[in-house]
Amino acid sequence: MTAAERRASLWLAGVFGLRMLGLFLILPVFALHARGMPGGEQTGLVGLAIGIYGLTQAVLQIPFGAASDRLGRRPVIVAGLLVFALGSFVAALADHLWLVVAGRALQGAGAISAAVTALIADHTRDEVRTRAMAMVGGSIGLSFALSLALAPWLYTHIGMGGLFTLTGLLALGAIAVVTRGLPPVPAAAQPQPGARPPWSRVLADTELQRLCGGIFVLHMAQMAMFVVVPVALAEHVGLPVQQHGWVYLAVVLVSFVLMVPVMLWSERRGRVRAVFLGAIALLALTEAALGYGWTRPAWLIGALLAFFVGYNLLEATLPSLVSRVTSPATKGLALGVFNTCQSLGLFAGGALGGQIAAHWGPAAVFQACAVMMLAWLVLAWPMRPPARRTATAPSA
């Protein structure tokens, strides 16, 4: 990667990570905090407050992505961050759970994932884009693990209002990064403002459909298994909830050490398809292993590590492939469709995991995830790696 590519990728991964940290921070503590608020006795309303941002994101990812093709990436990202910050401050001042729901809905309405991913693609060449996307995946994974580790401590010192205020301030800081910290986009990669993307052609693209189906399955399985993984860590590993975040953080960091050489090798040797399919197969085996031995501490931790190796490889590869099967003029729209499928997978996985666990037990959740992964492997097998476009490396 050139200096300009590294700079843009790191800054935008940071923007992604800060936004996701703001969304994740309340997860370990909100259900307990909500009990002391008006409306907190309604379990369904508490769940709505936690998950509503995923629904508003799913609804607005495509409009934001398409708007970034027509109006430019940075104006759309700045607008989304402002909406996110507004939602954070609304939730910080809330004195009733319904106001928290409204604030969380506004947070999700700043649906900039597609626009940020498209801007990373604008700044990077095909041959290094997977590395840039890996930085984004790393920032999301670290945000998730850090939120679980830091949220109880922060909540003790600044309260729930302070957590929401902090997320709003982080979003405003991210605006400065987007407007002042990024190098210029290479001219050849810039979308044409005012152009109307051919929606039907994008949505009918078989390769894009295959990749969107993949991200849906990946995040559906992730959310489903994490309905029961925290219970397994508490009951069978003997870890108190306050220490779970450190386990996730350690597993995510080690998984990156293991996956990065594989990712670099696949790019240099042109073996992206083989590694991609291998990562899906690894997840299928991991889920099957968890279904068999999820009550054994060493088995559980080892399987979590293997899961995150495959998960991080796919998180880096999928958006990179999406950006390469579409043209610069439709990158935002295509990534909007992709991120919508991701958000819907998160929603479906949480609901599905809860129902399976309630009716058939935790082992059945992992077994269902293994079946999902095998189905994805069959779907992905005919994939054709996109040809690399010739591009001039961005200057520093």
Residue pairs with C-beta under 8 A, 6 or more apart in sequence:
1 9
1 124
1 128
1 131
1 132
2 393
2 394
2 395
2 396
3 396
4 123
4 183
4 394
4 395
4 396
5 123
5 124
5 125
5 128
5 132
5 393
5 394
7 181
7 182
7 183
7 396
8 119
8 120
8 123
8 124
8 132
8 182
8 183
8 394
9 120
9 123
9 124
9 131
9 132
9 135
9 136
10 135
11 177
11 181
11 182
12 116
12 119
12 120
12 123
12 136
12 178
12 182
13 120
13 132
13 135
13 136
13 138
13 139
14 139
14 174
14 177
15 77
15 81
15 116
15 174
15 177
15 178
16 113
16 116
16 136
16 139
16 140
17 136
17 139
17 140
17 142
17 143
18 143
18 170
18 171
18 173
18 174
19 81
19 84
19 110
19 112
19 170
19 171
19 174
20 139
20 140
20 143
20 144
21 143
21 146
21 147
21 167
21 170
22 84
22 88
22 107
22 166
22 167
22 168
22 170
22 171
23 53
23 107
23 108
23 167
24 143
24 144
24 147
24 148
24 151
25 147
25 150
25 151
25 154
25 163
25 166
25 167
26 50
26 151
26 160
26 163
26 164
27 50
27 147
27 148
27 151
28 147
28 148
28 151
28 152
28 241
28 245
29 151
29 152
29 155
29 160
29 163
30 46
30 49
30 50
30 160
31 46
31 50
33 155
33 160
34 40
34 46
34 49
34 97
34 100
35 41
37 94
37 95
37 96
37 97
37 100
38 95
38 96
38 97
39 45
39 96
39 97
39 98
40 46
40 97
42 97
45 97
45 98
45 101
46 97
48 101
49 97
49 100
49 101
49 104
50 104
51 347
51 350
52 101
52 104
52 105
52 108
53 104
53 105
53 107
53 108
54 108
54 343
54 346
54 347
55 105
55 108
55 343
55 347
56 105
56 106
56 107
56 108
56 109
56 111
57 108
57 109
57 111
57 113
57 339
57 343
58 340
58 343
58 344
58 347
59 111
59 340
60 108
60 109
60 111
61 111
61 113
61 114
61 336
61 337
61 339
61 340
61 343
62 114
62 333
62 336
62 337
62 340
63 111
63 336
64 76
64 80
64 111
64 112
64 114
64 115
64 332
64 336
65 114
65 115
65 118
65 332
65 333
65 334
65 335
65 336
65 337
65 339
66 197
66 199
66 332
66 333
66 336
67 76
67 115
67 332
68 76
68 77
68 114
68 115
68 118
68 119
68 191
68 332
69 118
69 191
69 195
69 197
69 329
69 330
69 331
69 332
69 333
70 191
70 193
70 194
70 195
70 196
70 197
71 193
72 191
72 193
73 115
73 116
73 118
73 119
73 122
73 185
73 191
73 332
74 119
74 178
74 179
74 182
76 112
76 115
76 332
77 112
77 115
77 116
77 119
77 178
78 175
78 178
78 179
79 110
80 110
80 111
80 112
80 115
81 110
81 112
81 171
81 172
81 174
81 175
81 178
82 110
82 171
82 175
83 106
83 107
83 109
83 110
84 106
84 107
84 109
84 110
84 112
84 167
84 168
84 171
85 110
85 168
85 169
85 171
85 172
86 106
86 168
87 102
87 103
87 104
87 105
87 106
87 107
87 108
87 109
87 110
87 168
88 103
88 107
88 164
88 165
88 167
88 168
88 171
89 103
89 164
89 165
89 168
90 99
90 102
90 103
90 106
91 99
91 100
91 102
91 103
91 104
91 107
91 164
92 103
92 160
92 161
92 162
92 163
92 164
92 165
92 168
93 99
93 161
94 100
94 102
94 103
103 164
107 167
110 171
111 339
113 335
113 339
113 342
114 332
114 335
114 336
114 338
114 339
115 332
115 335
116 136
117 133
117 136
117 319
117 323
117 335
117 338
117 339
118 191
118 323
118 331
118 332
118 335
119 182
119 185
120 129
120 132
120 133
120 136
121 129
121 132
121 189
121 319
121 320
121 323
121 331
121 335
122 185
122 186
122 189
122 190
122 191
122 328
122 331
123 132
123 182
123 183
123 185
123 186
123 189
123 394
124 132
124 394
125 391
125 393
125 394
126 324
126 386
126 388
126 389
126 391
127 267
127 388
128 267
129 320
129 323
129 324
130 263
130 266
130 267
130 272
130 316
130 317
130 320
131 263
131 264
131 267
131 316
132 320
133 315
133 316
133 317
133 318
133 319
133 320
134 256
134 259
134 260
134 263
134 312
134 315
134 316
136 315
136 316
136 319
137 312
137 315
137 316
138 252
138 256
138 312
140 315
141 252
141 255
141 256
141 308
141 312
141 315
142 249
142 252
142 253
144 248
144 252
145 245
145 248
145 249
145 251
145 252
146 245
146 249
147 245
148 244
148 245
148 248
148 249
149 245
149 246
149 248
149 249
150 245
151 163
151 245
152 242
154 162
154 163
154 166
155 163
158 165
158 166
183 394
183 396
186 391
186 392
186 394
188 328
188 391
188 392
189 328
189 391
190 328
191 328
191 329
191 331
191 332
192 329
195 329
197 329
197 330
197 332
197 333
198 330
199 333
201 330
202 208
202 326
202 330
202 333
202 334
202 337
203 337
205 325
205 326
205 334
207 321
207 325
207 383
207 384
207 386
208 322
208 325
208 326
208 334
208 337
208 338
210 379
210 380
210 382
210 383
211 318
211 321
211 322
211 325
211 338
212 322
212 337
212 338
212 341
213 341
213 376
213 379
214 280
214 314
214 318
214 376
214 379
214 380
215 318
215 338
215 341
215 342
215 345
216 341
216 342
216 344
216 345
216 348
217 345
217 372
217 373
217 375
217 376
218 283
218 311
218 314
218 315
218 318
218 345
218 376
219 342
219 343
219 345
219 346
219 349
220 345
220 346
220 348
220 349
220 352
220 372
221 283
221 287
221 349
221 369
221 372
221 373
222 311
222 346
222 349
223 345
223 346
223 347
223 348
223 349
223 350
223 353
224 349
224 350
224 352
224 353
224 356
224 365
224 368
224 369
225 287
225 290
225 307
225 353
225 365
225 366
225 369
226 353
227 350
227 353
227 354
227 357
227 365
228 294
228 353
228 357
228 362
228 365
228 366
229 300
229 304
230 241
230 244
231 362
232 294
232 295
232 300
232 362
233 239
233 244
233 247
233 300
234 240
234 241
234 244
236 294
236 295
236 296
236 297
236 300
237 297
237 300
237 301
238 297
239 247
247 301
247 304
251 301
251 304
251 305
251 308
252 308
252 312
254 305
255 305
255 308
255 309
255 311
255 312
256 312
258 305
258 309
259 309
259 312
259 313
259 316
262 275
262 313
263 275
263 313
263 316
263 317
265 271
265 275
266 272
266 274
266 275
266 276
270 385
272 317
272 321
272 385
273 383
273 384
273 385
275 313
275 317
276 313
276 314
276 317
276 321
276 380
276 383
277 377
277 380
277 381
277 383
279 309
279 310
279 313
279 314
279 317
280 310
280 314
280 373
280 376
280 377
280 380
281 373
281 377
282 306
282 309
282 310
283 307
283 310
283 311
283 314
283 373
284 370
284 373
284 374
284 377
285 306
285 370
286 303
286 306
286 307
286 310
287 307
287 366
287 367
287 369
287 370
287 372
287 373
288 366
288 367
288 370
289 299
289 303
289 306
290 299
290 300
290 303
290 307
290 366
290 369
291 363
291 364
291 366
291 367
291 370
292 363
293 299
293 300
293 303
294 300
294 303
294 362
294 363
294 366
318 338
319 335
319 338
321 385
321 386
322 334
322 335
322 338
323 331
323 334
323 335
324 386
324 388
324 389
325 334
325 386
326 333
326 334
352 368
353 365
356 364
356 365
356 368
357 364
357 365
